[in-house]
Amino acid sequence: MAAVPVAAPAGRADARRNREVVLRTAMRVFAEEGLEASLGRIAQRAGVGAGTVYRHFPSKEILLEAVLAEHLEGLVTAAGRWPARATPGDALFGFLIEVIEKTAGRQRVCDALTADRGWPHALLTAAARRFREALDDLLTNAKQAGAVRADVRVDDLTALIAGGAALRAAHRDRARGTRLVRLLLDGLRTPAVTKEAAFRDATSLQRHETAASDVRYCEECGARLRVRPTGRPPRYCGPTCRQRARRRRTAG
């Protein structure tokens, strides 16, 4: 007699959903209100009981570690998608832009890594290792394609991510902030590539923008866009960035 598949208990599925809601809410609360926010406050914002939060995360330290690990795991998943979407060089730079965009405004949370000498713990250590491995894979591919300087290391990229996130968060204009980040990352390119995208001062940059008025940049990832002679100027490079921006506006 064939075995009948048994559905997972509803209570277990509810518990998983509650845990995910708490993690997403905690990231927003920590970013907006700082690490002083209590578990009770997070429960209130998540729309769950305080007992639900404490059941999954007995202390704020455990919750914070889970939030950071979840953030890194999401970035690892994103890194795995880039090789199929772009050339090795564009995949690396596209991923770096994505990481910076997702990290900007969350410095308070990420600062917890250095504020407590007890960090990182086992869960976060494992997530950080997978993130570095994913970043190293993209960097290696970009080097082999001749798109990135041979002396660039993963440590250089993580430092640029931190600096880029701070720069992006400090700029009022999202699109121009992303363009500045791209200029920062241009320093990683091989000399031949860098010469084509050399940094310009304010005056020459303005002249260049006037001469190249048919060029725009995706408001979500910063990728270069080509404006059509007629019709509305594009704002995003494709459906993925358009949907991501819509979700961001809805969440806000």
Order of alpha helices (4+ residues) and beta strands (2+ residues): alpha-alpha-alpha-alpha-alpha-alpha-alpha-alpha-alpha-alpha-alpha-alpha-beta-beta-alpha
